[in-house]
Amino acid sequence: MNIDLPMLPTLRDEIRAAGGAVTFARFMELCLYHPQHGYYNSERVKLGKQGDFYTNMHMGPVFARILARHFESVWDALGKPERFDLVELGPGDGQFARELLPWIARRFPEFASAVHYLAIEQSPRLRDSLQQALVATGAQVRVEHDLPDDTAITGCIFAHEFFDALPVHILVWHDGRWMERCVGLNGDALAWFERGPSAPTLIAEAEKRFDPEIPPGAREDGWQAEISPASSAWAKRLDHALVRGEMLVVDYGYTLDEWQMGRFREGSAMGYREHRAVVDLLASPGDQDLTAHVNFDLFLETLAKQADGRTAADVRLRTQSRFLMAVGESDQFADVLSDCTDDKELQQRARQLKTLILPEGMGSTFQVLQLRKRM
Ligand SMILES: C[S@@+](CC[C@H](N)C(=O)[O-])C[C@H]1O[C@@H](n2cnc3c(N)ncnc32)[C@H](O)[C@@H]1O
C-alpha cells in the first residue's frame, strides 16, 4: 500500500471515530466519492487509454450511434411527444453525450428538437467539463449533481456503468451466520475485520441469496453476498421519476441463479488501476477504481414491487450483444459505418462494432436491462 496517499489520514480518522472499523460500503463510498481525495473527484484521468479502464463509450462513435437509433425508436413508440427527456446517470467524462447529441441532430433532426438532455453527475470537476463540452453541441442540455426531487420524466433514463460504481456492503456466511466484512486498522495500515452485520435489513437481503430449499446448516461456508442499498434506493427514485418511457441500464452483473451456482461465491468486488484488475480492495485507496457486479435480480425485484401498471413483458434483461444486434438490424448498422473518409477508418469502425457485439469482446460481459413504462 502506498502510505503517502492523501486519502489515508481521512480513512484512519473515520475508522477510529467509528470505534475501530467501518463497513466496506462506507470505505468504498469514501474512496470513490470523498470531495477532495475520492477517486472520481481527484484530477487523475480515470477513463480511456490514459486511465484505468475502457468502457463501451471509448469505442469511437459506434455505441452512441446505435443508441441514438434506439432512443429515437422509444420517442416514436411514445407517439413523438414534443419533449423527450434523456437523463444520463453518472456520465463521467461525457464521452457518450458528446458523440450522441451531435449525431442525433444530424441523423434525426425531428427527434433532436424534442430531446432535453439531463446529466446527473456527482463530481463537481466532471460537471464543469461536461457543462462546457455539452453546451458546445448546441443541444438542450442541463447538468445537475443529483436528480431533482420533482423530476417527471417522459423519455429515457440511461445508466451506463453507473450502478457498478455504487457502494456495496459485503456479507459473508461463516459458521452458520452472516458476518459483515469491515475495514479497520492494524497499526496504521488498513486491514480486514469481520463484525456482525451493521443493519438487520442487510441480513434480510443476504438471506434472499441462498436457495430457500437448502437448510442453513447445509450452506457452504465463506460465500459472500454484496448488498447495495444505494442501488435499491436509486431504482426506487428512478421508477418514481419515470412517468412514461424507458429505463435502460447497461452494466456487468449477475442473476440469483448464477450466484447460487457459485458465480461470485467469493464476491465480485474488484479494484482497477491502469487497465489491470486489482484483487486487493484495500490497496491504493482513492487511487484505484472500486466496482462490484450488479445483482440484476434484486434490482428487478425492487422495480417489480413498484409495479405501477407494468407487466412482466415490460422488463427485459439481455446481453449487450443481443440488444445491439436487435437495434442495428433496422439499418444493418449503416449509421455506424457511414461517413468514413477512407478504408482505414471503415476497418477501424468495423473492429469497434465487433468488440461491442462479439461475446469474446464486450458483447456478453455487459448486460442491458430495459424497463418500459406506459408505452
Ligand atoms: C464507472 S463511472 C462511469 C462513467 C460513464 N458512464 C462511462 O460508462 O464511461 C461512474 C460515474 O458515476 C458517477 N456517480 C457515481 N455515483 C453517483 C451519484 N450518486 N450521483 C451522480 N453521479 C454518480 C461517478 O462520478 C462516475 O462519473
The ligand as an SDF file (V2000), in Angstrom:
LIG
                    3D

 27 29  0  0  0  0  0  0  0  0999 V2000
  -17.8380    3.9520  -13.6580 C   0  0  0  0  0  0  0  0  0  0  0  0
  -18.1040    5.6660  -13.9560 S   0  0  0  0  0  0  0  0  0  0  0  0
  -18.9700    5.5560  -15.5000 C   0  0  0  0  0  0  0  0  0  0  0  0
  -18.8420    6.7660  -16.3890 C   0  0  0  0  0  0  0  0  0  0  0  0
  -19.5740    6.6490  -17.7380 C   0  0  0  0  0  0  0  0  0  0  0  0
  -20.9850    6.3950  -17.5600 N   0  0  0  0  0  0  0  0  0  0  0  0
  -18.9460    5.5690  -18.5930 C   0  0  0  0  0  0  0  0  0  0  0  0
  -19.5070    4.4770  -18.6670 O   0  0  0  0  0  0  0  0  0  0  0  0
  -17.8860    5.8220  -19.1750 O   0  0  0  0  0  0  0  0  0  0  0  0
  -19.4000    6.0870  -12.7890 C   0  0  0  0  0  0  0  0  0  0  0  0
  -19.8110    7.5350  -12.8240 C   0  0  0  0  0  0  0  0  0  0  0  0
  -20.9580    7.7010  -11.9740 O   0  0  0  0  0  0  0  0  0  0  0  0
  -20.7950    8.8790  -11.1740 C   0  0  0  0  0  0  0  0  0  0  0  0
  -21.6200    8.7200   -9.9550 N   0  0  0  0  0  0  0  0  0  0  0  0
  -21.4810    7.7800   -9.0110 C   0  0  0  0  0  0  0  0  0  0  0  0
  -22.3950    7.9360   -8.0170 N   0  0  0  0  0  0  0  0  0  0  0  0
  -23.1480    8.9870   -8.3670 C   0  0  0  0  0  0  0  0  0  0  0  0
  -24.2740    9.6180   -7.7840 C   0  0  0  0  0  0  0  0  0  0  0  0
  -24.7860    9.1870   -6.6320 N   0  0  0  0  0  0  0  0  0  0  0  0
  -24.8120   10.6610   -8.4210 N   0  0  0  0  0  0  0  0  0  0  0  0
  -24.3050   11.0770   -9.6050 C   0  0  0  0  0  0  0  0  0  0  0  0
  -23.2350   10.5320  -10.2110 N   0  0  0  0  0  0  0  0  0  0  0  0
  -22.6560    9.4930   -9.6110 C   0  0  0  0  0  0  0  0  0  0  0  0
  -19.2960    8.9140  -10.9340 C   0  0  0  0  0  0  0  0  0  0  0  0
  -18.8320   10.1820  -10.5160 O   0  0  0  0  0  0  0  0  0  0  0  0
  -18.7540    8.4970  -12.2910 C   0  0  0  0  0  0  0  0  0  0  0  0
  -18.6340    9.5910  -13.1570 O   0  0  0  0  0  0  0  0  0  0  0  0
  1  2  1  0
  2  3  1  0
  2 10  1  0
  3  4  1  0
  4  5  1  0
  5  6  1  0
  5  7  1  0
  7  8  2  0
  7  9  1  0
 10 11  1  0
 11 12  1  0
 11 26  1  0
 12 13  1  0
 13 14  1  0
 13 24  1  0
 14 15  1  0
 14 23  1  0
 15 16  2  0
 16 17  1  0
 17 18  1  0
 17 23  2  0
 18 19  1  0
 18 20  2  0
 20 21  1  0
 21 22  2  0
 22 23  1  0
 24 25  1  0
 24 26  1  0
 26 27  1  0
M  CHG  2   2   1   9  -1
M  END
$$$$
